[in-house]
Each structure stands twice: as C-alpha cells, then as structure tokens.
Amino acid sequence: MTTELLRIDNLSKSFALRAGGLFSRPLTLRALQDISFSVNRGETLGIVGESGCGKSTLGRCILQLLKPDEGRVVWMGTDLMKVPDEEMRKRRKDLQIIFQDPLASLNPRMTVGEIVADPLKTLMPELTAVQRKQRVMEIMEAVGLQPEMINRYPHEFSGGQAQRIGIARALITEPKLIVCDEPVSALDVSIQAQILNLLSELKDQFGLTLIFISHNLSVVRHVSDRILVLYLGRMVELASGDELYDDPKHPYTKGLLTAVPIPDPKRARQRRIDTLTGEIPSPINPPSGCTFRTRCRYATERCAEIRPPLETVSAGRLVACIRWQEIDNMPGMEPSPAA
Amino acid sequence: MANVLDVENLDVTFALHQSEVKAVSNLNFSLAQGETLAVVGESGSGKSQAFLSIMGLLAKNGRASGRATMGDVNLIGLPPERLDRYRGKDIAMIFQDPMTSLNPSLRVRTQLAEVLVKHQGFDEDKATRSVIEMLERVGIPEPARRSAAYPHELSGGMRQRVMIAMALLCRPKILIADEPTTALDVTVQAQMLDLFRNLTNDFGTALVLITHDLGVVAGVADRMMVMYAGRSVEKGTVDELFYDPRHPYTLGLLTSTPHVEERSRRLNPITGSPPNVEHLPRGCSFHPRCAFRFERCFAEVPPLREVTPGRSKACHYEEKLVFEEKGAA
C-alpha cells in the first residue's frame, strides 16, 4: 500500500529579471508552470531535464527555500505554503537537501563535527551536548566517515568525502524526505558510484524518501522508481523508470534517451543516430503552445496553438503531448532509445 | 597508417614553493592519421596537462621534457615564436568552456578570419568567405548572419561549434578536444559527437578526445588510453578495453559507470579516492585502491608493457581480472 507523503498541485514560479535599460519593464522568466505530482513514502522520484527546465527551482520550491507564486505543496496533509516561517523552520527537520557542489555548501570555518551537528541546535534543541555528539558519531559512521575526522575542516577533504559530510548533515535530523540536487555531478566517476551506492543503502537503512534531481539520465535511471521529465518549466512526462526508458511516449523523452551516450562501443555503433536538432529556447520568451514544438519532428500547427494538457496514458502515467497516441501508432517512425 | 604524432617519455613537472610535483610521468603514445584517440582519466590524472604541454600552454611554473614529434619537429621545448608556426595550423586545441577561448569583443568572423590571414596569408575577403563556409560545415544555421555575432550572443552549443570551426580552418593534422561536451546539455552533446564522428572522415584530422565520460568514448573513439596519477595505465582499442580490461583501474571505471539501459545492476565503485599527485603512494599509484594488489605492487612501479600487439598495460598482476560482484543482492 502506497502512502502519499508529498503532493504538488499546480505549482508555478516565475522570476522578474531586470531588463537592459533603466526604464524598461522587467522581463518575466517563467521557471515553472503548472507542476502537479505526488511522492509516495519510501520511493525515489527522479526529476530530469536540461538546463533551464526548472528542476532545481522545483526542488527549492518543495522545501520552501523559494516561495512558489501559485499552487500548493502538501506535506503529509498540510499545505506548506500556508505554514508560518517559524513553524516551517521546525518542519525542516523532516525535509532536507543535498547540494551539487559539496565543498561550496560546507562552512569552511566549521569542523566536520560542528557542520554535522549544526542542524540539531535549531531543529532539535532538546538534545544535550552528549546526545548531540553521540548522534554525530552514529551518522558519520553511517555515511562512511571515520570518527577521527570529526575535528577536521572541509578543505582537508576530497570531493567525495565532502559530499559524505553534506549527506551526514542532511541525515542528522532523521528527515523523512531528502531532495538531492545533482548530488554526484561534480564528482569523479569512481566516486560518483560510491555516493550513489551510499544513498541507496541509507535510503533502506533510514526508510528515506528521495527526490533525485539530475541532468544525467543514466544516473537518474539507476536510482529512481518513477521519473518526471521537465522541459522549459513544464511537465513533459511522468512514468515509472522502466516505462519511461522502455517505451517513452513524449517526443522529447524519446529524443533525450537517444542522446544519452551508452558506455558500450558495440551498442553505441549499432545505435540509430537520431539526434534532436536545435537547442533549448530561452525561458524568457518560450514558444507558444507546446514549448517543445520548435524542436519536435512531429509538430503541427495545432501544437503552436494549444498548450498540451497532461493526459493519462495508464494508471499513474502522464504525458503532455496532443499527438502521443498518433505518434505511438506510427509504424517504424518511433526511434527506439536502446537499439 | 602514418603517425601524425609520436610522444616519447613525456614528463611534466610543476614547481611549487619548495618542492616539485610531477603531473605527467613517462608518457608514450602515438596518434595515427585520421584516428580518434580517447584519453580517459579522473581529476588529477594528468590528461589535460599532457596535452597542454604539447601545445606549449603550460602554466608558468610548469616544465615539460621528452619528445612530441609531429613530422620532423619536436614540439616540446620549442620557443613560442617557433611553436606559432604549427599551433592553430597543424595542431589545434579546443576546451570545455568556449567562452573563455573566444575574444568577447570581436565578432565571430573577425576572430576566425584572423587565423587564415595569419597562417595562410589569405586576404580579408577570402578569409571571411572561408570562415562562413566552415561555420556551415560545422552545423551553424545561417552562417553568414551568425558570423557577425559576438560570442555572448550565441548559445553554448553554437559557441562550441564556432570553436571547432576555428580549430579546423587550417585543416590541422591534429585536433585536441579537452572535455568538449562536458558543459553542454545532453541533446546538444549528441549533436556535437555526431559532428566529431564526421569530422575525422571529412578532414582526415586525427582527434584526441580528453574526457572522463566512458559513454562519449564508446560512441566516438577508435583507441583509448587510460591515465591514472600522471601515468598511462592501459592502452588499446576501445573494444579491447571495454570488453576485456586488463588493468584493475580500467575495470573499476567500467563497473562504476551507470548504464541508461539497465536499472538493477549495482554499481561497483573503486574504493577510496584518486591520490594527490603531491603525495603519490609508493610502488604502483593505484595499489591503495586495488582489489588485485600483492606485495610487489607496494614497492615497484609497474612499467607499461605490451600484452598483445598494439595493446599495453602497466600492472604487475598477470592473471585474468575476475570481477567479483561486491555485495550483490
């Protein structure tokens, strides 16, 4: 039985940008529009997309680090948008985040022990100093840091170890949900794999729910139960990992999957080259109707006119393309992502 | 096929306050005409420094020794004014971030035409025509109009194409691309890799692709060289190294890499982190992270030696590498 932990309803967020001239009107960048999905207890939801798709903004909106303009962020029955700041601070115990650049997100003047213990001071003030230290030691062990590292400073650590410190800091309050924002993108390949394995072990050990944000489809595929694909601030497709990779419905998802380099020379050579043309348009002035239409080989005039609604493909599976069924039935035109 | 570049005993050292650090040690390899060689390694492996030294672009405290022979010239140790006869003409290099390599205050066509005026003695008009032609060949739409743009007016993918066009203007024998797609979005990366695949055929240029991404290597390269802590640890064809890795580090890189096509496979990372080149372990630099190490590895640096024709490795372990699933569920 799945229990819904988090639900996002029609979330939108835009940013005002200063235009060039002093008296010109500010430009609006619509970072996210009409985002709706839910996250179940114990699952890993992957969020993928290219630059400017809004994936990091979405992570921050969920944690209320950015205030969405519209919509609801319902956490265990409570709309977080309506929770006063003071109370939200207490709730942060349950919702934590891990960032991309491990070293930049650690205070260089604090020791590892202080960094990891820091959230406890504000979020769990009832703990005594001894209890705090006890907890720090337990968490450090869980993330694979040696106890003697407790008095060292962040600059003494490699990228992989620094990311372990970031994970320890997120885990210390025993959160229910962790938003992982590109947690392995800055790491070397061999270290990336260590951190991915660690996250999956910790997830089992602590019964965590994860939102895993990344531009790297191979990594997202590896960790996620379900995957949400974003393009220029909109939801494009939401499906289970297997459904999405084995049988993508949206032309953008198809294009994205064929673009992923496969680390297998024979398969890479056999693969049909079917590259998406063009680049991502500016989110300040996105195309009308379907924002993907300028790069879509299936686009028709209608795609410029109407904004494609999210349609249900099967239970829990959504796609935002007015032609997905037609495209699905086109013989031989469907680019297979794998072969 | 003839070699366009032969590198022998290349060392790169950097002078620090009181000590010296060796970033590249005893590197040997050759590059055949029109082939694509991938140079793979993690941060600090020396992969970029090796090629910067060949281009004469080391930082001021860096020093290179050894040979990098192109035709009958050894590029190592050539004074800049002599190097300039070859740089940009016979051998060119492009980098991860094109914005740092383009002059922001010059129109694209102005800075590109300069290359042809300087190296080929073209007049401005002829140079500009050639530039526009080249921009079209690297996939820039409306090249005449785009060539009048300043670098900041172009997207990241377009800028990288401009860099490639600039590098190819003189039809170099060798193009060195240092992480050319790392900063790009995945769909744009795929376009760029297509371009690289065609480029070696169309121009007969030999391509050196410096990367940490095995997916990029598999799709583009003919041969590969794996570097670790400043040394080449394994060399061979891409198929040999991917399907039958002989060095434990190569094996570790492969088992660390997630595949988009499979979910369940547990990743088998290499334990520990790459060493700091200032404090390399004794013996084989990889031994602290190696599952196959034995006494000899602690004491002796393994030399790079040929295992089968064209294929070499630097490892004392002679048995077949049997990959053990660690903690397979």
Chai-1 contact restraints between the chains, C-beta under 6 A:
chainA,res_idxA,chainB,res_idxB,connection_type,confidence,min_distance_angstrom,max_distance_angstrom,comment,restraint_id
A,E50,B,D185,contact,1.0,0.0,6.0,A-B,restraint_1
A,S51,B,D185,contact,1.0,0.0,6.0,A-B,restraint_2
A,S158,B,S273,contact,1.0,0.0,6.0,A-B,restraint_3
A,G160,B,S273,contact,1.0,0.0,6.0,A-B,restraint_4
A,D188,B,E42,contact,1.0,0.0,6.0,A-B,restraint_5
A,D188,B,S43,contact,1.0,0.0,6.0,A-B,restraint_6
A,V189,B,H212,contact,1.0,0.0,6.0,A-B,restraint_7
A,V189,B,L253,contact,1.0,0.0,6.0,A-B,restraint_8
A,V189,B,S256,contact,1.0,0.0,6.0,A-B,restraint_9
A,S190,B,G252,contact,1.0,0.0,6.0,A-B,restraint_10
A,S190,B,S256,contact,1.0,0.0,6.0,A-B,restraint_11
A,S190,B,P269,contact,1.0,0.0,6.0,A-B,restraint_12
A,S190,B,I270,contact,1.0,0.0,6.0,A-B,restraint_13
A,A193,B,S256,contact,1.0,0.0,6.0,A-B,restraint_14
A,A193,B,L267,contact,1.0,0.0,6.0,A-B,restraint_15
A,A193,B,P269,contact,1.0,0.0,6.0,A-B,restraint_16
A,Q194,B,P269,contact,1.0,0.0,6.0,A-B,restraint_17
A,L196,B,L267,contact,1.0,0.0,6.0,A-B,restraint_18
A,N197,B,L267,contact,1.0,0.0,6.0,A-B,restraint_19
A,L217,B,V260,contact,1.0,0.0,6.0,A-B,restraint_20
A,S218,B,P258,contact,1.0,0.0,6.0,A-B,restraint_21
A,S218,B,V260,contact,1.0,0.0,6.0,A-B,restraint_22
A,V219,B,P258,contact,1.0,0.0,6.0,A-B,restraint_23
A,R221,B,V260,contact,1.0,0.0,6.0,A-B,restraint_24
A,R221,B,R263,contact,1.0,0.0,6.0,A-B,restraint_25
A,H222,B,P258,contact,1.0,0.0,6.0,A-B,restraint_26
A,G241,B,R263,contact,1.0,0.0,6.0,A-B,restraint_27
A,A259,B,V186,contact,1.0,0.0,6.0,A-B,restraint_28
A,A259,B,T187,contact,1.0,0.0,6.0,A-B,restraint_29
A,A259,B,A190,contact,1.0,0.0,6.0,A-B,restraint_30
A,V260,B,V260,contact,1.0,0.0,6.0,A-B,restraint_31
A,P261,B,G215,contact,1.0,0.0,6.0,A-B,restraint_32
A,P261,B,V216,contact,1.0,0.0,6.0,A-B,restraint_33
A,P261,B,G219,contact,1.0,0.0,6.0,A-B,restraint_34
A,I262,B,G215,contact,1.0,0.0,6.0,A-B,restraint_35
A,P263,B,L214,contact,1.0,0.0,6.0,A-B,restraint_36
A,P263,B,G215,contact,1.0,0.0,6.0,A-B,restraint_37
A,P263,B,A218,contact,1.0,0.0,6.0,A-B,restraint_38
A,P263,B,T257,contact,1.0,0.0,6.0,A-B,restraint_39
A,D264,B,A218,contact,1.0,0.0,6.0,A-B,restraint_40
A,P265,B,A218,contact,1.0,0.0,6.0,A-B,restraint_41
A,P265,B,V238,contact,1.0,0.0,6.0,A-B,restraint_42
A,P265,B,D239,contact,1.0,0.0,6.0,A-B,restraint_43
A,P265,B,F242,contact,1.0,0.0,6.0,A-B,restraint_44
A,A268,B,A218,contact,1.0,0.0,6.0,A-B,restraint_45
A,A268,B,G219,contact,1.0,0.0,6.0,A-B,restraint_46
A,T275,B,A190,contact,1.0,0.0,6.0,A-B,restraint_47
A,T275,B,Q191,contact,1.0,0.0,6.0,A-B,restraint_48
A,T275,B,D194,contact,1.0,0.0,6.0,A-B,restraint_49
A,L276,B,T187,contact,1.0,0.0,6.0,A-B,restraint_50
A,E279,B,S155,contact,1.0,0.0,6.0,A-B,restraint_51
A,E279,B,G157,contact,1.0,0.0,6.0,A-B,restraint_52
A,E279,B,V188,contact,1.0,0.0,6.0,A-B,restraint_53
A,A338,B,E261,contact,1.0,0.0,6.0,A-B,restraint_54
